[in-house]
Amino acid sequence: MSSLRERMNRLRGTRAPEGLDEPGRGGPERNEAAEPPGPAWTALGVTRLANDAGECLVRRVVYPLDYRHGHHRLGELGECAGALAALCSGGEGDAPAPEAERILFLDLETTGLGVGAGNVPFMAGIAYFEGDGYVIEQALIRHPAEERAMLEHLRGRLRNRPYLATYNGRTFDWPLLRSRFILNGFGRDAPVEPWHLDFLHPSRSIWRNTLASLRLSHVEEERLGIARGDDVPGSMAPAIYFRYLRDGDPAPLADVFRHNELDMLSLACLSIRFGRLLSGGLGRHVPLPEEEEELLRTGLWLERMGRTDEAEALYETLAGRETAGDWCLLLAARDKKCGNWRRAVLLWQRAAQAAERQGWASGEAHIELSMYYEHRAKDYELALRYASAALELATRRATLGRFDAKRRAEQEAIRRRIERLAKKAERTLAREQTLF
């Protein structure tokens, strides 16, 4: 920590003001009495922010609620924020239904990766709904001594907004902030852990096999209709900041401010997207997914969130599709667990037919059908037929690649199944002949 502090002060060419590193309770902001920070900062729309913990810089932008960012208007969150309660985690006790005005959106720009003491947030982007606008505030530190003022500003904003909306914030942003509050001596005055609305996790649940990347900039482009253009990647923000510390010219920081501002807008739109999904808006406010994989993942996620009716409607839509793919096995596995054998068998049969057409695909559907007809339908002859087809597919796959121990074990298990089914089929045939 000390080495990084000394490096930042050395690059900046300044010493930390005396007394600002000492632990203190902090206090109300005095932004209205603060002097302008200088023409270069004023050109960026930046002003001084002063409170009892010291001072830092802040840039404030307000968007009207009817502002459209991609597919959504910012004001839509007021119509569906309550449904986000299903996503809440952390905090103390059960989270009541969120209100848009009680959600604080957060995105940090840091000097590095990880949540250790050597990683310092040099910009804290926060946003919240207030009155008729969506307010974005970006606090920036010019040297380490200003970090306490930035944290105090954040603490004040969290006081009446117990929901923290982030993208990977529960794993990264909040643990990092918690350590920074401790290192800056806030002690008992540090904010309690908020209720988290971390939109990375639902994004991963729905789009992990559909989108090439789960970076926020990629998700917003593919699913929220947002195109950033010449946006600076977040990975370049630390280098730009250190360049400012070295040269003293804040002009390049304009790109970091803009990148963070776009992140705050996208977070709001992503919260609207999931709020609509959780409030029955799929097909009305949110278009139905076109790809089977995303349709299935959306249904599975909605089911975990307690929206079973919407999930079942998506499953039935999928079952009516004529195509087949890996999604058939995933949905069939879900139906098998829930006891929906009718649809599970239908999906396995569809997947088995597709595998036979390909000639080298997995025989997983055949094995599932073999088990179903053996243990539930007691049709050993049909079970034997599917097991034999599974062995044929496994043999074909073995000829196309290395015949390793795993494939040998797979074939041996199928052969044992075939032997067992053959004996059961013979005994059943013998009993029928005796009876008739």
C-alpha positions as CSV (number, residue, x, y, z in Angstrom):
1,M,0.0,0.0,0.0
2,S,2.7,2.5,1.0
3,S,4.8,1.8,-2.1
4,L,1.9,2.4,-4.4
5,R,1.0,5.6,-2.4
6,E,4.5,6.9,-2.8
7,R,4.6,6.0,-6.5
8,M,1.4,7.9,-7.1
9,N,2.6,10.9,-5.2
10,R,5.9,10.9,-6.9
11,L,4.3,10.7,-10.4
12,R,1.9,13.5,-9.4
13,G,4.8,15.5,-8.0
14,T,2.8,16.4,-4.8
15,R,2.7,15.4,-1.2
16,A,-0.4,14.3,0.5
17,P,-1.9,17.2,2.5
18,E,-1.2,16.8,6.2
19,G,-4.0,15.3,8.3
20,L,-6.0,13.8,5.5
21,D,-4.7,10.3,6.0
22,E,-5.7,10.3,9.7
23,P,-8.8,8.2,10.6
24,G,-11.9,10.3,10.9
25,R,-15.7,10.0,10.7
26,G,-16.0,12.2,7.6
27,G,-18.9,14.6,7.2
28,P,-21.3,16.3,4.8
29,E,-20.2,17.5,1.4
30,R,-19.4,21.1,0.9
31,N,-19.4,21.1,-2.9
32,E,-21.1,24.4,-3.3
33,A,-18.3,26.2,-1.6
34,A,-15.5,24.5,-3.3
35,E,-13.3,26.4,-5.8
36,P,-13.1,25.3,-9.5
37,P,-10.2,22.9,-10.0
38,G,-8.7,24.7,-13.0
39,P,-9.5,25.3,-16.7
40,A,-8.3,21.8,-17.8
41,W,-10.7,20.1,-15.4
42,T,-13.5,22.5,-16.1
43,A,-13.3,21.6,-19.7
44,L,-14.1,18.0,-18.7
45,G,-17.1,19.1,-16.6
46,V,-15.3,18.4,-13.4
47,T,-15.7,20.3,-10.1
48,R,-14.2,20.0,-6.6
49,L,-16.0,17.9,-4.0
50,A,-15.2,18.8,-0.4
51,N,-16.3,17.0,2.8
52,D,-15.0,16.5,6.3
53,A,-12.8,13.7,5.0
54,G,-11.0,16.0,2.5
55,E,-11.6,16.7,-1.1
56,C,-11.5,15.0,-4.5
57,L,-13.0,15.8,-7.9
58,V,-16.4,14.9,-9.2
59,R,-18.1,15.0,-12.6
60,R,-21.9,15.0,-12.5
61,V,-24.3,14.3,-15.5
62,V,-28.1,14.0,-15.4
63,Y,-30.1,12.2,-18.0
64,P,-33.9,12.6,-18.3
65,L,-36.0,9.6,-17.6
66,D,-37.3,9.5,-21.2
67,Y,-33.7,9.2,-22.5
68,R,-33.4,6.0,-24.6
69,H,-30.2,4.0,-24.5
70,G,-30.4,1.2,-26.9
71,H,-33.7,-0.7,-26.6
72,H,-34.9,0.9,-23.3
73,R,-35.8,4.2,-21.8
74,L,-34.3,4.9,-18.4
75,G,-37.7,5.5,-16.8
76,E,-38.8,1.9,-17.5
77,L,-37.0,0.8,-14.3
78,G,-39.7,2.4,-12.2
79,E,-42.2,0.0,-13.8
80,C,-40.3,-3.3,-13.0
81,A,-37.7,-2.6,-10.2
82,G,-39.7,-4.5,-7.7
83,A,-39.3,-7.8,-9.6
84,L,-35.5,-7.5,-9.1
85,A,-36.0,-8.7,-5.5
86,A,-35.6,-12.3,-6.9
87,L,-32.0,-11.4,-7.7
88,C,-31.0,-9.9,-4.4
89,S,-28.2,-11.5,-2.4
90,G,-26.1,-10.5,0.5
91,G,-27.2,-7.8,2.9
92,E,-28.9,-8.3,6.2
93,G,-32.2,-10.1,6.4
94,D,-34.7,-10.6,3.6
95,A,-34.6,-7.9,1.0
96,P,-38.0,-6.0,0.4
97,A,-39.0,-5.3,-3.2
98,P,-36.5,-2.7,-4.5
99,E,-37.6,0.7,-5.7
100,A,-35.7,2.4,-8.5
101,E,-34.8,5.4,-6.2
102,R,-33.2,3.1,-3.7
103,I,-30.8,1.4,-6.1
104,L,-27.2,2.7,-6.3
105,F,-25.4,1.7,-9.5
106,L,-21.7,1.3,-9.2
107,D,-18.7,0.8,-11.5
108,L,-15.1,1.3,-10.3
109,E,-12.0,2.1,-12.4
110,T,-9.0,0.8,-10.7
111,T,-5.2,0.8,-10.9
112,G,-5.0,-2.9,-11.4
113,L,-6.8,-6.3,-10.9
114,G,-7.7,-8.1,-7.8
115,V,-9.0,-6.9,-4.4
116,G,-5.7,-6.7,-2.5
117,A,-4.3,-3.6,-0.9
118,G,-2.2,-2.7,-3.9
119,N,-5.3,-2.1,-6.1
120,V,-6.6,1.4,-5.7
121,P,-9.9,2.7,-7.2
122,F,-9.0,6.0,-8.8
123,M,-12.6,6.6,-10.1
124,A,-15.8,5.6,-8.5
125,G,-18.7,5.9,-10.9
126,I,-22.1,5.8,-9.2
127,A,-25.6,6.5,-10.5
128,Y,-29.1,6.8,-9.0
129,F,-32.6,7.8,-9.9
130,E,-33.6,11.1,-8.3
131,G,-36.7,13.1,-9.2
132,D,-37.1,13.2,-13.0
133,G,-33.5,12.2,-13.8
134,Y,-30.9,9.5,-13.7
135,V,-27.9,11.1,-12.0
136,I,-24.3,9.9,-12.8
137,E,-21.6,11.0,-10.4
138,Q,-17.9,10.1,-11.1
139,A,-15.5,10.8,-8.3
140,L,-11.8,10.9,-9.2
141,I,-8.7,11.1,-7.0
142,R,-5.6,13.1,-8.0
143,H,-3.5,11.4,-5.4
144,P,-4.0,8.8,-2.6
145,A,-4.8,11.4,0.1
146,E,-8.1,12.2,-1.8
147,E,-9.3,8.6,-1.5
148,R,-11.0,9.2,1.9
149,A,-13.1,12.0,0.4
150,M,-14.2,9.8,-2.5
151,L,-15.1,6.9,-0.1
152,E,-17.0,9.3,2.2
153,H,-18.9,10.6,-0.9
154,L,-19.8,7.0,-1.7
155,R,-20.8,6.2,1.9
156,G,-23.2,9.1,1.9
157,R,-24.9,7.9,-1.3
158,L,-25.2,4.4,0.1
159,R,-26.8,5.6,3.2
160,N,-30.3,5.8,1.7
161,R,-29.8,3.3,-1.1
162,P,-29.3,-0.2,0.3
163,Y,-29.3,-1.9,-3.1
164,L,-26.1,-2.0,-5.0
165,A,-26.3,-2.8,-8.7
166,T,-23.1,-3.8,-10.4
167,Y,-21.6,-6.1,-13.1
168,N,-19.4,-8.5,-11.1
169,G,-19.6,-6.2,-8.2
170,R,-20.2,-8.8,-5.5
171,T,-16.9,-10.6,-6.4
172,F,-14.8,-7.5,-7.3
173,D,-16.1,-4.0,-6.7
174,W,-17.7,-4.5,-3.2
175,P,-14.8,-6.6,-1.7
176,L,-12.4,-4.0,-3.0
177,L,-14.4,-1.1,-1.5
178,R,-14.7,-3.0,1.8
179,S,-10.9,-3.3,2.0
180,R,-10.4,0.4,1.0
181,F,-12.8,1.5,3.8
182,I,-10.8,-0.5,6.3
183,L,-7.4,0.7,5.1
184,N,-8.7,4.3,5.2
185,G,-9.6,4.0,8.8
186,F,-13.4,4.1,8.6
187,G,-13.8,1.3,11.1
188,R,-17.4,1.2,12.4
189,D,-18.4,4.0,10.1
190,A,-17.9,1.8,7.1
191,P,-21.2,1.1,5.3
192,V,-22.8,-2.3,6.0
193,E,-22.9,-4.8,3.2
194,P,-25.8,-3.8,0.8
195,W,-28.2,-6.1,-1.0
196,H,-26.5,-7.0,-4.2
197,L,-28.0,-6.9,-7.7
198,D,-25.1,-8.3,-9.6
199,F,-26.1,-8.7,-13.2
200,L,-23.1,-10.7,-14.3
201,H,-24.7,-13.9,-12.8
202,P,-28.0,-13.8,-14.7
203,S,-26.1,-12.8,-17.8
204,R,-23.9,-15.8,-17.4
205,S,-26.8,-18.1,-16.8
206,I,-28.6,-17.0,-19.9
207,W,-25.9,-16.1,-22.4
208,R,-22.8,-18.2,-21.5
209,N,-23.2,-20.5,-24.5
210,T,-24.8,-18.0,-26.8
211,L,-22.5,-14.9,-26.7
212,A,-18.9,-14.9,-27.6
213,S,-18.0,-12.8,-24.6
214,L,-19.8,-11.8,-21.4
215,R,-18.0,-8.4,-21.1
216,L,-20.6,-5.7,-20.4
217,S,-19.7,-3.9,-23.6
218,H,-20.4,-7.1,-25.6
219,V,-23.6,-8.0,-23.8
220,E,-25.0,-4.5,-24.3
221,E,-24.2,-4.5,-28.0
222,E,-25.7,-8.0,-28.7
223,R,-28.7,-7.8,-26.4
224,L,-29.4,-4.2,-25.5
225,G,-29.0,-2.6,-28.9
226,I,-26.2,-0.3,-27.7
227,A,-23.2,0.6,-29.9
228,R,-20.4,2.4,-28.2
229,G,-18.4,3.4,-31.3
230,D,-14.9,4.6,-30.4
231,D,-15.1,3.8,-26.7
232,V,-11.8,3.2,-24.8
233,P,-11.6,-0.3,-23.4
234,G,-11.7,-0.5,-19.7
235,S,-8.4,-2.3,-19.6
236,M,-6.7,0.9,-20.9
237,A,-8.1,3.1,-18.1
238,P,-5.2,2.4,-15.6
239,A,-2.6,3.3,-18.2
240,I,-4.4,6.6,-19.1
241,Y,-4.6,7.4,-15.4
242,F,-0.9,6.8,-14.8
243,R,-0.1,8.9,-17.8
244,Y,-2.1,11.7,-16.1
245,L,-0.1,11.2,-12.9
246,R,3.1,11.4,-14.9
247,D,2.3,14.4,-17.2
248,G,-0.3,16.3,-15.1
249,D,-2.5,16.7,-18.2
250,P,-6.1,15.6,-17.4
251,A,-7.3,15.8,-21.0
252,P,-6.9,12.1,-21.8
253,L,-9.0,11.2,-18.8
254,A,-12.0,12.4,-20.9
255,D,-12.1,9.0,-22.5
256,V,-12.1,7.3,-19.1
257,F,-15.0,9.5,-17.9
258,R,-16.9,8.7,-21.0
259,H,-16.3,4.9,-20.8
260,N,-17.4,4.9,-17.2
261,E,-20.5,7.0,-18.0
262,L,-21.5,4.5,-20.7
263,D,-21.1,1.7,-18.2
264,M,-23.5,3.4,-15.8
265,L,-26.1,3.8,-18.6
266,S,-25.7,0.2,-19.6
267,L,-26.1,-1.0,-16.0
268,A,-29.4,0.8,-15.8
269,C,-30.6,-0.8,-19.1
270,L,-29.4,-4.2,-18.0
271,S,-31.4,-3.8,-14.8
272,I,-34.5,-2.9,-16.9
273,R,-33.9,-6.0,-19.1
274,F,-33.9,-8.4,-16.1
275,G,-36.7,-6.5,-14.4
276,R,-38.8,-7.0,-17.5
277,L,-37.9,-10.7,-17.6
278,L,-38.9,-11.2,-14.0
279,S,-42.2,-9.3,-14.3
280,G,-43.7,-11.2,-17.2
281,G,-42.4,-8.9,-19.9
282,L,-40.9,-11.6,-22.1
283,G,-42.5,-11.4,-25.6
284,R,-43.9,-7.9,-24.9
285,H,-41.1,-5.6,-23.5
286,V,-38.3,-8.1,-24.3
287,P,-38.3,-10.1,-27.5
288,L,-38.3,-13.9,-27.4
289,P,-34.8,-15.3,-28.0
290,E,-34.3,-16.7,-31.5
291,E,-31.7,-19.3,-30.6
292,E,-32.9,-22.5,-28.9
293,E,-30.0,-22.5,-26.5
294,E,-30.8,-19.0,-25.2
295,L,-34.5,-19.9,-25.1
296,L,-33.8,-22.9,-22.9
297,R,-31.3,-21.0,-20.7
298,T,-33.8,-18.2,-20.2
299,G,-36.5,-20.7,-19.2
300,L,-34.1,-22.5,-16.7
301,W,-33.1,-19.1,-15.2
302,L,-36.7,-18.0,-14.9
303,E,-37.6,-21.3,-13.2
304,R,-34.8,-20.8,-10.6
305,M,-36.2,-17.3,-10.0
306,G,-39.6,-18.7,-9.2
307,R,-41.3,-17.8,-12.6
308,T,-42.4,-21.3,-13.4
309,D,-45.3,-20.4,-15.6
310,E,-43.2,-18.3,-17.9
311,A,-40.5,-21.0,-17.9
312,E,-42.9,-23.7,-18.9
313,A,-44.2,-21.6,-21.7
314,L,-40.7,-21.4,-23.1
315,Y,-40.2,-25.1,-22.7
316,E,-43.3,-25.8,-24.7
317,T,-42.2,-23.4,-27.4
318,L,-38.9,-25.3,-27.6
319,A,-40.6,-28.7,-27.7
320,G,-42.6,-27.5,-30.7
321,R,-39.5,-26.7,-32.7
322,E,-38.5,-29.1,-35.5
323,T,-34.8,-28.7,-35.0
324,A,-32.7,-30.8,-32.6
325,G,-29.5,-30.0,-30.7
326,D,-27.8,-30.2,-27.3
327,W,-30.6,-28.2,-25.9
328,C,-32.8,-31.3,-26.3
329,L,-30.7,-33.2,-23.9
330,L,-30.6,-30.3,-21.4
331,L,-34.4,-29.9,-21.4
332,A,-34.9,-33.6,-21.3
333,A,-32.7,-33.9,-18.2
334,R,-34.7,-31.1,-16.6
335,D,-38.0,-33.0,-17.4
336,K,-36.6,-36.3,-16.2
337,K,-35.8,-34.7,-12.8
338,C,-39.3,-33.2,-12.6
339,G,-41.1,-36.4,-13.8
340,N,-42.3,-35.0,-17.1
341,W,-41.6,-38.3,-18.9
342,R,-43.8,-37.6,-21.9
343,R,-41.7,-34.6,-23.0
344,A,-38.4,-36.1,-22.0
345,V,-39.0,-39.2,-24.2
346,L,-40.0,-37.0,-27.1
347,L,-36.8,-34.9,-26.8
348,W,-34.6,-38.0,-26.4
349,Q,-36.2,-39.5,-29.5
350,R,-35.6,-36.3,-31.4
351,A,-32.0,-36.1,-30.3
352,A,-31.4,-39.8,-31.1
353,Q,-32.7,-39.4,-34.6
354,A,-30.4,-36.4,-35.1
355,A,-27.4,-38.4,-33.8
356,E,-28.1,-41.2,-36.1
357,R,-28.3,-38.9,-39.1
358,Q,-24.9,-37.5,-38.2
359,G,-23.4,-40.9,-37.6
360,W,-20.8,-39.8,-35.1
361,A,-22.6,-37.8,-32.5
362,S,-23.0,-38.8,-28.9
363,G,-25.3,-41.7,-28.0
364,E,-26.4,-40.1,-24.7
365,A,-30.0,-39.9,-25.9
366,H,-30.0,-43.6,-26.9
367,I,-28.7,-44.5,-23.4
368,E,-31.4,-42.4,-21.7
369,L,-34.1,-44.0,-23.9
370,S,-32.7,-47.5,-23.1
371,M,-32.9,-46.8,-19.4
372,Y,-36.4,-45.4,-19.7
373,Y,-37.7,-48.5,-21.6
374,E,-35.9,-50.8,-19.3
375,H,-36.9,-49.4,-15.9
376,R,-40.2,-47.6,-16.5
377,A,-41.8,-49.0,-19.7
378,K,-40.4,-52.5,-19.1
379,D,-40.0,-52.9,-22.9
380,Y,-36.7,-54.7,-22.9
381,E,-36.7,-55.3,-26.6
382,L,-36.9,-51.6,-27.4
383,A,-34.4,-50.8,-24.7
384,L,-32.0,-53.4,-26.3
385,R,-32.5,-51.7,-29.7
386,Y,-31.5,-48.3,-28.3
387,A,-28.5,-49.7,-26.4
388,S,-27.3,-51.4,-29.6
389,A,-27.6,-48.1,-31.5
390,A,-25.6,-46.4,-28.8
391,L,-22.8,-48.9,-29.1
392,E,-22.7,-48.4,-32.9
393,L,-22.3,-44.7,-32.5
394,A,-19.6,-45.1,-29.8
395,T,-17.7,-47.5,-32.1
396,R,-17.9,-44.9,-35.0
397,R,-16.6,-42.2,-32.8
398,A,-13.7,-44.3,-31.6
399,T,-12.6,-44.8,-35.2
400,L,-12.4,-41.0,-35.7
401,G,-10.1,-40.2,-32.9
402,R,-7.8,-41.6,-30.2
403,F,-9.2,-44.7,-28.6
404,D,-8.4,-43.8,-25.0
405,A,-9.4,-45.4,-21.7
406,K,-12.5,-43.2,-21.4
407,R,-13.9,-44.5,-24.7
408,R,-13.0,-48.1,-23.8
409,A,-14.9,-47.7,-20.5
410,E,-17.9,-46.2,-22.4
411,Q,-18.1,-49.1,-24.8
412,E,-17.6,-51.7,-22.1
413,A,-20.5,-50.1,-20.1
414,I,-22.8,-50.2,-23.1
415,R,-21.8,-53.9,-23.8
416,R,-22.7,-54.9,-20.3
417,R,-26.0,-53.1,-20.7
418,I,-26.7,-54.9,-23.9
419,E,-25.9,-58.3,-22.3
420,R,-28.3,-57.6,-19.4
421,L,-31.1,-56.4,-21.6
422,A,-30.7,-59.4,-23.9
423,K,-31.1,-61.8,-20.9
424,K,-34.2,-59.8,-19.7
425,A,-35.7,-59.9,-23.2
426,E,-35.1,-63.7,-23.4
427,R,-36.8,-64.3,-20.1
428,T,-39.7,-62.1,-21.0
429,L,-40.2,-63.9,-24.3
430,A,-40.0,-67.3,-22.5
431,R,-42.7,-66.2,-20.1
432,E,-45.0,-65.1,-22.9
433,Q,-44.5,-68.3,-24.7
434,T,-45.4,-70.3,-21.6
435,L,-48.6,-68.2,-21.0
436,F,-49.8,-68.3,-24.6
